[in-house]
Amino acid sequence: MAQGQLDFGTAWRTAPAGVRRSLARAYEGLTAGGLAVGAALTDAVGAVLCEGRNEAYEEGPGNGPLRGTPLAHAEMNALGAARTGWDLGAAVLWSTQEPCGMCAAAARFTGVGAVRYLAPDPWALATGAPVGTGAPGAWGGAGASGASGASGASGAELVGEAVWLLAANAMFLRSVAVAARGPGEPEILTRQRAVEPETAALYDRVAPGMPTDRSVEEWLDGIWPGLRAGAEARDRRLARP
């Protein structure tokens, strides 16, 4: 049975630890006013070794030396917590969005065995941008999302249930919208309505502004009916010839 057909508690408990921790770190980034992208590095049996979130747009005290720099993508922060002596050949790097060229190269350089992501980057998916590019505007600069091209050009593997894809990108879009300045919705959201309508519909259903739930589990549980409906609608759309 697909996880989107289960109750939230069961779906969450049975999801791989890399899925749960990367989503949790993305939610942490969202509620901190940063960009909602999370990552986790797991070992051969799926246990979490280390994790990180995007801190490129945050200043002040933080969790590492990359904070507030263009290098502080979620995947870079997760890899930066690994130790030089570790053999990462059996490890898996999980991310909520497809890694950018920088992060994909870092995973290869450090010998990570596999890289998996839950959702394509909303901006790259909307524009068909090549790997390693990022959205202009509020979150501008290369690899703004910690993500890349829309077709898996990074070499990473798109995995997981549609509910987690929708959750990851709804958080990403909300973090962009909260940070946006000026009237109207961000261009990235307008484009998303055309290419990923289920994600945009979920975004519209979620209460506006910054979430107040204490954890990603509470937030996901509250929007679970919308997540399930969106996942089923997306599966139907993609199944049509």
TASULDA-V913486 format. One record per residue. N is the residue number from 1. SS is DSSP state (@ for helix, = for strand, . for the rest). BURIAL is I if it has 24 or more other C-alpha atoms within 12 Angstrom, else O. D_LAST is the distance of its C-alpha to the last C-alpha in Angstrom with 2 decimals. Layout:
BEGIN
N_SS_BURIAL_D_LAST / N_SS_BURIAL_D_LAST
END
This chain:
BEGIN
1_._O_23.50 / 2_._O_21.67 / 3_@_I_24.27 / 4_@_I_22.58 / 5_@_O_23.36 / 6_._O_27.00 / 7_._O_29.84 / 8_@_I_30.51 / 9_@_O_33.65 / 10_@_O_32.10 / 11_@_I_29.03 / 12_@_I_31.41 / 13_@_O_33.87 / 14_@_O_31.39 / 15_._I_29.67 / 16_._I_31.16 / 17_@_I_34.21 / 18_@_I_32.65 / 19_@_I_29.93 / 20_@_I_32.62 / 21_@_I_35.12 / 22_@_I_32.90 / 23_@_I_31.66 / 24_@_I_35.29 / 25_@_I_36.48 / 26_@_I_33.86 / 27_@_I_35.12 / 28_@_I_38.64 / 29_@_I_37.85 / 30_@_I_36.41 / 31_@_I_39.49 / 32_._I_41.78 / 33_._I_40.51 / 34_._I_38.86 / 35_._I_35.35 / 36_._I_33.31 / 37_._I_32.38 / 38_=_I_33.67 / 39_=_I_34.02 / 40_=_I_35.62 / 41_=_I_36.88 / 42_=_I_36.94 / 43_._I_38.83 / 44_._O_37.93 / 45_._O_37.91 / 46_._O_36.01 / 47_._O_39.12 / 48_=_I_39.23 / 49_=_I_41.66 / 50_=_I_41.44 / 51_=_I_39.23 / 52_=_I_39.10 / 53_=_I_37.55 / 54_._I_37.32 / 55_._I_40.83 / 56_._I_40.68 / 57_._I_41.27 / 58_._I_43.95 / 59_._O_47.69 / 60_._O_50.69 / 61_._O_51.25 / 62_._O_48.29 / 63_._O_47.29 / 64_._I_47.67 / 65_._O_48.95 / 66_._I_45.61 / 67_._I_45.38 / 68_._O_45.21 / 69_._O_44.38 / 70_._I_41.23 / 71_._I_41.08 / 72_._I_40.72 / 73_._I_37.01 / 74_@_I_36.14 / 75_@_I_35.60 / 76_@_I_38.88 / 77_@_I_40.76 / 78_@_I_39.46 / 79_@_I_40.37 / 80_@_I_43.66 / 81_._I_44.65 / 82_._I_44.38 / 83_._O_47.63 / 84_._O_48.41 / 85_._O_49.49 / 86_._O_46.31 / 87_._O_44.26 / 88_._I_40.69 / 89_._O_39.17 / 90_._O_37.85 / 91_._I_37.01 / 92_=_I_33.64 / 93_=_I_33.30 / 94_=_I_30.93 / 95_=_I_30.00 / 96_=_I_28.15 / 97_=_I_26.66 / 98_._I_26.02 / 99_._I_29.49 / 100_._I_30.76 / 101_@_I_32.36 / 102_@_I_35.74 / 103_@_I_34.70 / 104_@_I_32.65 / 105_@_O_35.74 / 106_@_I_38.02 / 107_@_I_36.09 / 108_@_I_36.41 / 109_@_O_40.06 / 110_._I_40.98 / 111_._O_39.36 / 112_._I_36.80 / 113_._I_34.95 / 114_=_I_31.47 / 115_=_I_29.88 / 116_=_I_27.14 / 117_=_I_25.75 / 118_=_I_24.03 / 119_=_I_22.28 / 120_._I_21.66 / 121_._I_24.37 / 122_@_I_23.50 / 123_@_I_25.28 / 124_@_I_24.00 / 125_@_I_20.37 / 126_@_I_20.95 / 127_@_I_22.77 / 128_._I_21.48 / 129_._I_25.12 / 130_._I_26.33 / 131_._I_27.71 / 132_._I_31.01 / 133_._I_30.80 / 134_._I_31.17 / 135_._I_30.96 / 136_._O_33.81 / 137_._O_35.79 / 138_._I_36.88 / 139_._I_35.55 / 140_._O_35.95 / 141_._O_36.70 / 142_._I_34.90 / 143_._I_32.85 / 144_._I_33.48 / 145_._I_31.08 / 146_._I_31.88 / 147_._I_28.37 / 148_._I_26.89 / 149_._I_23.93 / 150_._I_20.39 / 151_._I_19.09 / 152_._I_21.69 / 153_._I_24.11 / 154_._I_27.02 / 155_._I_26.51 / 156_._I_26.19 / 157_=_I_23.68 / 158_=_I_21.34 / 159_._I_22.08 / 160_._I_22.42 / 161_._I_20.82 / 162_@_I_18.91 / 163_@_I_22.10 / 164_@_I_24.14 / 165_@_I_21.81 / 166_@_I_22.10 / 167_@_I_25.81 / 168_@_I_26.52 / 169_@_I_24.99 / 170_@_I_26.48 / 171_@_I_29.83 / 172_@_I_29.37 / 173_@_I_28.63 / 174_@_I_31.52 / 175_@_I_33.89 / 176_@_I_33.09 / 177_@_I_33.57 / 178_@_I_36.84 / 179_@_I_38.20 / 180_._I_37.16 / 181_._O_39.92 / 182_._O_40.00 / 183_._O_38.40 / 184_._O_34.74 / 185_._O_31.98 / 186_._I_31.40 / 187_@_I_29.13 / 188_@_I_27.08 / 189_@_I_26.20 / 190_@_I_25.37 / 191_@_O_22.94 / 192_@_I_21.41 / 193_@_I_20.60 / 194_@_O_18.11 / 195_@_I_16.42 / 196_._I_16.99 / 197_@_I_17.58 / 198_@_I_18.09 / 199_@_I_20.84 / 200_@_I_22.43 / 201_@_I_22.43 / 202_@_I_24.13 / 203_@_I_26.54 / 204_@_I_27.50 / 205_@_O_28.18 / 206_._I_30.49 / 207_._O_34.12 / 208_._O_34.97 / 209_._O_37.30 / 210_._I_38.24 / 211_._I_37.50 / 212_._O_40.69 / 213_._O_39.60 / 214_._O_41.76 / 215_._O_39.06 / 216_@_I_35.36 / 217_@_I_35.39 / 218_@_O_36.86 / 219_@_I_34.43 / 220_@_I_31.32 / 221_@_I_32.77 / 222_@_I_33.33 / 223_@_I_29.77 / 224_@_I_28.13 / 225_@_O_26.81 / 226_@_I_25.05 / 227_@_I_23.74 / 228_@_I_22.36 / 229_@_I_20.73 / 230_@_I_19.22 / 231_@_I_17.97 / 232_@_I_16.33 / 233_@_I_14.70 / 234_@_I_13.48 / 235_@_O_12.12 / 236_@_O_10.20 / 237_@_O_8.89 / 238_@_O_7.92 / 239_@_O_6.39 / 240_._O_3.83 / 241_._O_0.00
END
